[in-house]
Amino acid sequence: MKNEIEINVSLLGQLKLASIIEAATLALLVGFGALSRFDQWGVDHLMPGASFGEKEPTITDSLVPLLGAHWDTWLGGVANIVTLPASFLI
């Protein structure tokens, strides 16, 4: 019984270490830009209707929630309504 407990604890420790190493590796890859192609693909294909402008927000945009929001698609409308309550916390 004691050997089984030691094996389970040892296995759990190994899994934690593997998870830490994987997270650190992913952070380094993202930090050095090695995954930018995949990020760009995700933006282009998995975020339909997204518009990322270069315009700086004005003070009015910052004070009034959803003032500069896009309502042109149903997905944009749903996203705006769902995120409205959280906008007051920022």
C-alpha positions in Angstrom: 0.0 0.0 0.0 2.8 2.4 0.9 4.5 1.8 -2.5 1.3 2.6 -4.3 1.0 5.9 -2.5 4.6 6.8 -3.3 4.1 5.9 -6.9 0.9 8.1 -7.1 2.7 11.0 -5.5 5.7 10.6 -7.7 3.5 10.5 -10.8 1.6 13.6 -9.7 4.9 15.4 -9.2 6.0 14.4 -12.6 2.8 15.6 -14.2 3.1 18.9 -12.5 6.7 19.3 -13.6 5.7 18.4 -17.2 2.9 21.0 -17.1 5.3 23.7 -15.9 7.8 22.9 -18.6 5.1 22.9 -21.3 3.7 26.3 -20.1 7.2 27.8 -20.0 8.0 26.5 -23.5 4.8 27.9 -24.9 5.4 31.3 -23.2 8.9 31.4 -24.7 7.6 30.5 -28.2 5.0 33.2 -28.0 7.4 35.7 -26.6 9.9 35.2 -29.4 7.2 35.4 -32.1 7.6 31.8 -33.2 3.8 31.3 -33.2 2.8 34.6 -34.9 1.7 32.8 -38.1 -0.7 30.7 -36.1 -1.9 33.8 -34.2 -2.6 35.6 -37.5 -4.4 32.6 -38.9 -6.6 32.5 -35.9 -7.4 36.2 -36.2 -8.2 35.9 -39.9 -10.2 32.7 -39.8 -11.7 32.3 -36.3 -12.7 35.9 -35.6 -15.2 36.7 -38.3 -16.4 40.3 -38.3 -13.5 41.5 -36.1 -12.2 44.9 -37.0 -9.1 46.1 -35.4 -8.6 49.8 -36.1 -5.6 51.9 -35.6 -7.7 54.8 -34.2 -6.8 55.8 -30.7 -9.9 55.9 -28.3 -11.1 59.3 -27.3 -11.9 60.3 -23.7 -15.6 60.0 -24.6 -15.0 56.5 -26.0 -13.3 55.6 -22.7 -16.1 56.9 -20.5 -19.2 55.7 -22.4 -19.4 51.9 -22.7 -20.1 50.6 -26.2 -20.0 54.0 -27.8 -17.5 52.9 -30.5 -18.9 49.3 -30.6 -19.8 47.6 -33.9 -23.4 46.4 -34.1 -23.3 45.4 -37.8 -23.5 41.6 -37.3 -25.5 39.5 -34.9 -22.4 38.1 -33.3 -21.1 41.6 -32.6 -24.4 42.5 -31.0 -24.4 39.5 -28.8 -20.8 40.1 -27.8 -21.6 43.7 -26.9 -24.6 42.8 -24.8 -22.8 40.0 -22.9 -19.7 42.2 -22.2 -21.7 45.3 -21.2 -22.0 44.4 -17.4 -18.3 43.8 -17.2 -17.4 47.1 -18.9 -18.3 49.0 -15.7 -15.7 47.2 -13.8 -12.8 48.4 -15.9 
